[in-house]
Amino acid sequence: MPVLITIIHEGETEEHRCEEGLLISELLEKMEIHPSTVLAVHEGVIVPHDSQLNGDLTLELIIVSSGG
């Protein structure tokens, strides 16, 4: 059954329909976002990228920056 995932990233909001059970990392790859560059946050909680998308929800993607 398809689920509706709303993504907030870099000030933009996108909606994606995907199959239930898809991993967050798989959705990121479809969006051409390398998983190591963002944190996925749902309702203020960081969610692991290996979590399954099992219902309609909103994810905020926070850019991770590193430097030396």
Summary of the structure (lengths in Angstrom):
residues: 68
radius of gyration: 11.6
end to end distance: 44.6
largest distance: 44.6
contacts: 164
relative contact order: 0.31
helix: 15%
strand: 51%
